[in-house]
Amino acid sequence: MELVSTNPGSTMMLRFIALLVLASISTAQKDPLKDFCRLHSHQTTIVDRRLYIDGGLVNWSPLSADSLNYTSTWLRYGNLDEDHEGFPQQYTLAKNNSVPSVHGGVLWSDATNKVVYMYGGEYGNDKPEDFRLWFYDIVYDTWNVSNASTTDIRRASWGAGVAVQDKGRGYYYGGWLTNSSVPGYHSRTPLKNMLVYDIVANSFRNQTGPDDTPRAEGVMIYLPVGDGGFLVYFGGIQFPYGNDTVAALPMDEIYLYDIANDVWYKQTASGDEIPGDRRRFCAGAAWADDRSSYNIYLYGGASVGNGTGYGDVWILSLPSFTWIKFYPTEEDGFGDPFPHHSLTCDVIENSQMIVMGGTFPNHTTECDVADVYAQHGLDLGKANTEGAKWAKFNPNVTQYRVPTEIARSIGGEATGGATVLAPTGGWAHRDLQGEFQRHYTPTTRTPTRYIPTSTTTTAPTTSPTSIGSKSNKKTIIASAVGGGVGALLLVALVAGICLCLRRRRRNQTQGSTELPAPHTYPNSSANINASPVSQQQSSFISPSVTQYTFTPQGSPPPPTDGTWSHQFDKEGRTTSQYFSQGVPGSQSPPSRASPVAQYGYDRSRGSPVEIADARPTPFQEMPNVRSPLGFAPIPEQPQPPDIVGIDPYFSQHPPRGAGT
């Protein structure tokens, strides 16, 4: 850009400011894959052989004792059918600055309509925005805001979320309301209800939880059992006394929600051992061919109160409600693994689980297997040739075989045939027993909008580290500017440029614009169902991120040219229009500074597959990046049994800022 000014002195100053800002941008700009070191507190989901990864907190390479957490402002995806050193190759997708980047939220996927909804989470800069339901449209490769009413809905964080595909619903139980998730919120409030988003009806409702006790930082898993599927919740922390005193939710207390009958149950689990109380772990489920066992695999987690956390794997087998230790065992020949928490687990084809990211309580300066972007493979049925538990991802494995560790406890063999079909202590409720005797087969929903088919099976033409179209690169570069100095310099530069542009307009009558580049939807035809609407070509213009609010349900086929957006008429019906750059009345999304986390960070070494080479490390305090922050430590007076104060470390060591 040419800077024009009638005052040579002001021109020199503007050029100097521009150089400073460019230097700041060059320093701040990071490549989410090339510079990757660690990622945690993010959210993931799977749609059509793609593992989507959004938000979270990132550490850049090289890692040092002074490294800080920064908000990850990218949406990424891993192609499950493209190998990269034994794990899915990852790519970055464009994400405009107006789209929130949070940690501790959830992604609800609508696999039928190829849409991913983002709910909840905390802003790393402690400056949250009013809640709106953002969603990523996979077909259009763009972010938009749903027109769902959110008047009574607030953004919670660190709850347990899951999407149920055949019902078209997203569920979110418990969690927190904080000043990092709700504008102007001064307290820190744990929740006891369950939020339900009806994807088909495009509406929210609040659902009662299992009781009046608020809970957070546990997990919730969907199982195809009973009349219409069950949600299974366990782990995390709870507030049974109505104050800031926190108790762990014992791992033998299992809460189940019957979706079809809108009923909560509580069942006690047992086993030779019970997992240690924990929070911020992840889990995923697989089931035997004959449905005689549904096996939930749990990995890692942070301690409740003092402690370094966990790096082990446990299995909760239902309907026997038996806890089984899977890793490490004497057969593995390893000692205690390194603790690992604030991570995600995604089960693929009912057979393998990708454990991604996380942060480590033990001190180290090593990255989390950066060459494969912190992906770890847990083979749920040990189907690899070595019979190993931790193994590379194999896209050809699509069948779950019950491992011997489970069969020894509940009977049966690799294909099923479990003989222990009830809890050792008996069923807590007769109806629960009846539900687990019925196998639920989810139905397939029909898309409510046009879904293009594609014959291509190749990855996008962009490289794994590219950001997308030319216009999207500008968005990412702009979002990379961080820090107080960079922001002030940028403001000064913008003010100067605006002044120059006003002067230039006196001698110019028109300017040029740049339209977004075409986008091709790369999923294979085997993974995309065409709607009854007549098919169109799969290459079409991808619209810019807009502030127009709409729901993807019922949206028309994409055009073959122009920039596509949606509006609603006065009666609430969807209308469609073309919007091009420079057209009167068109809108641009407001800019938002890229948030930077205000917390410090402790580090750890290695991944589960490296435990054999692990060296003992001294005890370390829990990491600075945790939720909730600021709760009072345990008072010195006697407390009820099993009650601990949360995060007493913060009473002496408040989180430090991230360079601001």
N, C-alpha and C positions, 0 to 999 in steps of 0.2 A: 504494500500500500504506500502510495506517495503522499508524504506530508507536505501540504502547501500552506504557507503563511506569509503575510506581508511583512512580518517582523522576523528578521534573521535570528535574533536572540531567542524568540519563542520557538522557532523551528529547531534550533540546536537543542533546546531543552526537551522538546517533544521526542526528538531522536534519541536523546540520552535516556529518557524514561522508557522508551520502547525497547532499547537494548537491555535495560535492567529487567523489564518484565519478561522479555524473551529468555534471559538468563534464568529467571525464576522458574519459568515454565519448563525450560530444559532440565533444571535440577529436579523439579517436582514430578515431571512426567515419568511414569513407570509402565512397563509392559506387563500385563497381568500374568503372562506365561513365561516370558524370558527372564523376568526379574523375580519370579515367584520363589517364596521360601516357605511360608506357612499361611494357612487360612483356617479360621475357626469361627464359630457362632453364626455360620451361614445357614441357608435353607436350600433344600434340594427336592426334586421330584423327577419322575420319568414319564415321558410321552413318546410313543413311537420310536423306541430304540435310541432315544436321546436322554441323557442324564443332565438336567438343567441345574445350574448352581448359581444362586443369586446372593448378592450382598455379603454380609459377614465382616470380619476384621482380618486384615492381611498384614503380614510382615514381609518386607522386601529383603532380598539377598544383596549383600552379605549380612548375616545376622550377627549381632554383637550384644554385649550386656546392656548397651544403651538403646537398643532398637525399640521402637514404639509400634503400637497398633494403629493402623489407618483404615478408615472405612473403605471396603472394596466397592467401587462404584460400577462394577461390570456385571453383566449377565453372561455366563459362560455355558457351554454344553459339551458333554462328552459323547462322541459317536461310538455307540456300543459295538458297531460292526467294523470299526477301523482300529487296528492294533497300533499301539505306540509303546514299545518296550513292555508288552504284557498287560497293558491297560488301555482303556478307551482314549483315543486322541481327543484333546479338548480344543475348542475354538471359542473366540470371543464374539459377542453380539453387541450391537450398538445399544446404548442406554442414555437417553437424554438427561440433562441435569435436573429437569423438573420431576423426574421419576425418583421416588425415595430410594435410598440405599440404607438398609437397616441391618441390625443383627438381633438374633433371638426371635425371629418371626417364623412364618410358615408359607409354603407354596401349595395352593390347592390346584390340582390339575383337572381340567375337563378334557380327557383324552378323546372324547367323541367329537367335540368341536374344535380341538387343537388350540386350547387356550389355557394359560397358566395364571391364576390369580395370586396376588401377594397380599397377605394379611399380617398385621402385627409387627413387632420388632421395635428396637430402640434406635434413636439417631445418635451417632457417635459424637456429634457436636453439642448434644443436649439442647437442641433447638428443633423440637418436633413440629410438624405441620398438622393442621386439622386433618382428620382421617377422611380419606377417600379410597375407594376400592380400585386400585390399579390392577391392570392385567396385561400380560404379554400375549399378543396374537401371533401364534407360530406361523400361520399361513401368510399373513401380511408382513411379518417380521417388524412389528411395531408395538409400542406401549400406548395404552389409552386408559381412560377413566370410565368405569362403569357408572350408569345412571341409577344404580341401586340406592335407595334411601339409606343414609347413614346418620340420620338425625340423632338417634339414641345409641349409636355405636361408637365406641372408643377403641383406640389401638392398644391392645395388651401385648405383653412380651413374655417370653420364656414360659409359655403354656405348652400344652400338648396338642398338636394338630394332625389331622388326617383327612383325606378326601375319599369318598365312597363313590365309585364310578357309576354303578348301575342306578343308584339313587340320585346322582347328580347333586351331591351335597358336600360341603366342607364343614368340618367340625373343629372346634378349638376349645379345649377344657382348661380352666384355671389360668395361671399366669399372673402377671403384675400390671398395675397401672403406675407409671412413674413420670417424673418430669422429663424423661428422655423419650417417652412415647406419647404423652398427652400434653399439648400446649398449656402452660400455666398451672400444671398439676404440681402441688407442693408436697403432698404426702407420698407414701409408698404403700400401695394397697394390694394385697393378694386377693384373688378372686375365687369364688366357689361355684360359679355357674358355667354352663357350656354354651358357647356361641355357635349357632348353626347358620350357614349361608346356603340357601337353596339356589343352585346354579341355574336350574331350569326356570324357576319363577323369578329369579333375580331379586331376592329379598333376604333380609336378615331376621333372625328371631333369637331371643335368649331362652335357653333351656335350663331347667334346674339340674344341678349336679347330684351325686349320690347322697350327699348330706350337707350340713351347714358348715363344714370345715373348709376354709380356703386352702388351695394347694398350688404348687408351681414346680417347674423343672423336672417333671416326670415324663413318661412317654405314653402314647396311646396308639394301639395297633388295631387294624381291621382284620377280622377273620370271617370267612364265608360259612357261618354256622347258624343253625336255628331257622326261624321263620323269615328272616330278612337280613342276616348278618349281625355280628357283634363288634363292639369296640371294647378293647381290653386296656385298662389303665393301671400302671403301677410305678412305684419309685418316686423320687423327688422329695420335696419338703412340704410340711403342712403347719398350720397355725391353730392348734386345737384349743388354745386358751384365750383367743381374742385379743392378743397383744403382740408385741414384737418378739416374744419368745418362740423359737422355732423348734419343731420336732421333725425327725425323719419319718417318712411314711415307711413302716417296716416292709421289707421286700416279700414277706409272706402274706400281706394284705393285698388282694387283687380285686379291682373294681371292674364290673362288666356292664355295658349298656346294650340292651336289646333294642335294636333300631326299629324293628317292625312293631313292637308292642310298647315302645317308649317306657321301658322299665330298667332301673338300675339294680344290680345285684352285687353282693360282696361275698367272696369266697376265700377261704384260707388255703394257702399252698404249703407244701411240706417237702422234705428231701433229706438226704444224708447230711447235706450242708445247705445253708441259706445264704445267698449273696449278701455281702456287707451293704449297709444302708448307703445310698448314693443318689446323686442328682446329676443332671446334665450329661447323661449317657445317651446312647442311641440303641435302637432295636429294630428288627425286622422279622417276618414270619414266613415259614414254609410248612407244607402239610403233606402227609403221606398220600399215595395214590388212592388208597381206600378210605381216606379221611378218618382213620382210626386214631390219628394223633395230629394235633396242630402244635407246631414247635416254634416258640418265639426265642430268637437268639439276641442276647443282650451283650453289648460291648462297652467297656470302660466306665467312665464317670468320675465326678468329683466327690470328695468326702463331704459329709454334713458336719460342720464344725471343724475341728482340727484334723489333720491328716493329709496325706499326699494324693489320695484318690486311688483309682483302679485302672488296670490295664488287662483285666481278665475277660473271659467269655463264659456266659452262663446260658442255659436253655430252660425256659419255662414250658414244659410239655402239658398240653391240655387234651382231653378232659381229666387227666389224672391229677392235674395241678401239682406237678412234681418239678422241683428245681434240680437241675443236673449240671455239674461243672464240666465245661467243655475244654477250656484252656486257661492256664497251663495245668497239666496233670503230670503225674509221675511218668507216664508214657512219653510225654513230650521231652523230658529230660532238661527242662528249663527251670530257672528259679522264678522269683517274682518279676513280672513284667513291669515296664515303666508306666506310671499313671498317664491317662489320656482322657480328655473330656471336651465338651462343647464341640461335638462332631456330628456327622450325619451317617445314617445307614440306609441303603437302598437295596432291596432284594430284586434280582432280575430273573425272570422266568422260573420263579419258585425253586431256585437252585443255588444261586450265588449271591453274595452280598458285598457291595462295595462300601467300605468304611472310608469316609473322606474327611480329611482335615482334622482339626482339633488343636488344643493347646496342652502343654505338658507342665505339670507342677515342678518336676525336677529341673534343676538348672543345667543348661547346655547352650551352645551356640551353633548347633547343627540344625539344618533345615529339615523339614518333614518330607523326605524323598521327593525333592523338587523336580527331578527329571520326569516324574509321572504325576506331578501336581497333587501330591499328598493323597493318592489313591492307594488303598490297601484292599486285598481280596480275601474274603473269608468263604471258603468252599463249604457250604452248609452240609453237603452229603459226602464230602471228601471224594469227589468223582474224578479227581486228577490221577494221573498214572502213579504218582508217589503216595497217594492216599493222605496227602497233607491237609491240614486245616487251613493254613494260610498259603495261598497260591495265587498265581497270576489269573487274570480274568480270561475265561474261555467262552466266546460267544456261541459256540456250538453245544454247550451243555444246557439242556432245557428240561431235564427231569431230576426231581429230587429223590434221593435215596436216603432213607433214615439211617444215620450213622450208628455204629455199634454202641457208642456212649449212651444213646437214647434207648436202644433195644435192650440193653442190659438192665435198665431200670423199669421199663414198662412192658417188656416182652415184644414179640413180633420179629420182623426181619426188615430188609431194606425197602420192600414195597409196601410195608404196613403190617397189619395183623396184630396190633397192640392188644395185650390182654388186660392191662390195668386201665380201666375205663372210668374210674371214679376217684375222687380225692380220698386219701388215706383216712382222714377224719370224718368222712361223710359229706354229703351235699348240704350246703347252707340253706338251700331252698329247692323244693321239689320241682318247681317250674324250670329252674336252671338245668337240672338234670334232664328234663324232657327236651329242652332246646338243644343240648349237646348230642342228643340222639338223632337229630335231624340234620342233614347236610343241605346247605343252601347253595343253589347254583345261580349266580348273578346273571341277569339278562343283559343284552346289549342294547344300548340306547341308539336311536337314529339321530344323525346330525340334524340340527335345526337351522343350519345355514349351509351355503355352498362350500364343499370341501374339494379342492382340485385333486386330481390324480397326477402321478408323475411316474415316468419310467426310468428316471435316472436313479442310480444307487451310489453315485460318487459324492464325496464331500464338497462343500462350497469351493469355488475357485480361489478364494482368498487363502492365504497361508494361516497356519494355526495361531500366529501371533498378530494377524491383521485385525483391524477393528471394523471393517465393513466398507461401505461406500465412501466416496470422497467427502460427501457432506457429513457423514457420521464421524469421520476422522476429526473433523473440526470440532465436533461436539465433545469427543473424548479428550482432545488436547485442551479444550476450554475447561473441562471438568477436572483436569489434572492440576490446575493452579491451586495451591494450598498455602496456608500459613498467613499470619497477619500482614507481613511485609509485602508478600506477593499480591494480596488482595488490595492493599492501599495503592501499590504501584499500578495495578490493573485499573483501578478506578481513575487514577490520574491520567493514565494513557487514554482510556475511553473518553474522558472529558475533553482531552486535547484533540483527539481524533474527531469527536463530534463537532468541535469548534471549526476544525479545518474543513470538514465535510459541508458545514453550512456555508462556508465561504466558496467552496467549489461549486455548490449548486447554483450560485449566481451566474456561472458561465456554462453550466451543463443542464440539459433538459431531460435527460433520461439516463438510467443505469442498467446494468446487467444483473440477471438473477441466475441462480443455479438450481436445477430441478433434481430431485432424488434419483438415484440410479435404479435400473430394473433389478428385481430380486427373483431368484428362482427357488422354489420350495424343494429341498433336496431329498425328502424322504422317499423311500421306495414304494411302489404301488402295492406291495404286499402288506404294507403297514398303514395304508390310508384307505378308508372306505369312502367311495363316492356317494354323494347324496342323490336323491331322486331327480334333482335339478339337472338339466343338461350340462355336460362337461364343457369346460373352457380350457384354453391353454394354461399351463402352470407358471408361465413366465409373465409377470405383470409388475406394474409400478408399486413399489412399497411406499406407503404414505409416511409423511413425517409424523413425529410424536405431536399430538394435538391436545388441546384442552376440551375438545368436543366430547361430551359424555354420551356413551351409548353402551348397549349390551350386545355381544356378538350373536346372541340367539336371534335368529330371524333376519340376519343381515343379508343383503343381496350378493350375487356373484361379484367378484372383483372386476374392475374395468381393465382394459388393455392399454389405456394411456391415461395421462392426467394424474393428479394427486387426489387420492381418495379419502373422503372423510364422511362422517355421518352426523345428522342432526335429528331432532324430534320436532314434529309439528305440535300445535297447541293441544291436540288430543292425545299426545303421547305416542303416536305412530312413528316408526322410523322412516325418515326420508334420506335420500342419498344425493350428494352433489359432488361435482368436481371443484377442487380449489387449486388454483395455480398461484405461483409466487407473484405478488404485486396486485392481486385482485382485490378491489375494495371490499372491506368487511372481513377479509381473512385474518386469522389471529396467529400469533406466535406464542409458544409456551413461555412463561416467565422463567428467568434463569434462577438457579439456586447454587450457592457455593458448595463445592464438594466437601461433605462433612469429614472431619478428621476426629478420630477417637481421642478422648481425653484421658486415656489410661496408660499405665505402664504394662510390663509384660515379663513373665518368667518363662524360661525355655527348658526343653528336655531333649534327650537324644533318641535317635532311632525310631524304627517302626516295628510292628510285631514280628516281622520276619527276621529282625536283627537281634532278637533277644539273646540268642546264643552268644553273641559277642558283647553283651551288655556288661558294663562295669558298675560296681556299687557306687552310689552317689550319696553325698551327705543329705540329711533331711533339709527340705526347703519349705518355706512358707507357701501357702496357696497363692496362685497368681493374682495379679491385681485386677485382671479383667474378669469380673464375676457379677452376677446379679442374685440377690439384691445387694446393694452397697449401703452402708451407713446404719445397719441395724445394731442395736446395742449389744455388747458382749454379755456373757453369762454373769449375772450378779453373783456375789460371793455367798449369799444365803442359799440354803438348800433348795433344790429344784425337784419337780416331779420326776419320776424315773424316765430315763431315755431322752430327757429334754436337754438341748444344747443351745447356746447362743450361736447365731450365724456370723461367720466371718469376723471373729474378734481381732484379726490382724488389722482391720481398717481403723480400729479405735486408736491405734498407735501409728499406723502408716496409711494416711489417706492417699487415694490415687493421685498421681502427679499428672500434669498436663502434657499435651503432645506438642510441645514447642510453641505454645501460644502465650 
